[in-house]
Amino acid sequence: MHARYVMLAAYNRWANRRLYAAAAGLSPQDYTADRGAFFRSMHGTLNHLLATDRIWMKRFTGEGDAPDRLDAIIAEDRETLTGLREAEDQRIVDYVAGLTEADLTGSVRYRTVTAPRTVEQHLAPALDHLFNHQTHHRGQAHAILTGLGREAPALDLIFFQREAGLGGVRFLD
C-alpha cells in the first residue's frame, strides 16, 4: 500500500502544479469572480483545497496551522497561495514517504470541523479521502477554466502515471 500512497502524493503535487499554472493565466477579475462552484471562484476553490489539506495534515501529524473553517481564505493573493500550495504539497509528499505499512493500517483520531464530533478512522482510508477530495475540487476548478473558455490541463491520474512511468504503465508501440 505504501507505494500506492507515494504515487498519489506525487500525483497530487503534479496535478496541483498543472492547475495552478492554468489559473495563473486568468485575469484578476476571472480569478475572483463567482463562477457558481461550491466555493464560488477559482480563488475560493484553491483556498479551500489548501485549507482542507492543512486540516488533514494537522490531524495526521499533530503539527502545522489549520483553519477552523472549510471556506477559510489562507492567502488573499495568487502568488502567496501558489507558494503555500507548493509547500503543503511537499509536506504531503514527505509525510507519505515516511509512513510504514504498519502506519497505514493504524488509526487516526480527530475532530470534525462542521458539526464537531470526535472520529477515529484507519489512516489509509483517511488518506484516500485526502487525495479524492483534491481530485473532486480540482474538477470544479477545471470546470471554471473551461467555463471561461480557457484550455484546462489534463489532470487524469493515468496521464501522470504515463508521464512518471508509475503504475506499471508500459508503452508497447
Phi, psi and omega in degrees: 000328185302315181300324179298316181288327174298317178296316181295324177294319178294318177299316181303314179296315179302311182294319178297319178299317180295317180294315180297323178296320178291319180294333180297336180277357180280145173293158177304324180293313179293326181294325184255354183289144176292115181250013176082008176282167184303321176254031172067286188254173172300316180299314179296320180294314180293323176295319179301316180298319178292318180301313183288327175296320178295321177299311181294319180293326175294321177298317183288320190252340186077007183233158174099167178275136177222128179289166179255012179224144179284339179258020181299140173264107183284323180220134180284331183247154184299318184295315178296316180301318179299314178297319179293324177297314178302314181296319180291321177297320177295321178299318178295313179303312181295318180300310182296320179300328182276355180284152173251168175300323178295320177301317184294333178269355177281189183238161174231140177244134183207171178251133178288157182276309178266143184046066189308127176213154175270133183232142169238134185210154175296144183297315184303311178295330176293321175295320176305316179297314180308309183286323178294321179300317176302312182299317180303308183282333172297327176297321177294318178296323177299316179295324176299314180299312182291326176296334177271005180077018180265154174284126180258141183287151172293128182238007182298140179305320182298326177295319176297313181300319178295315181294320184270352182069034181249167175074019179072018180284129174224136174272129185259352176216000000 
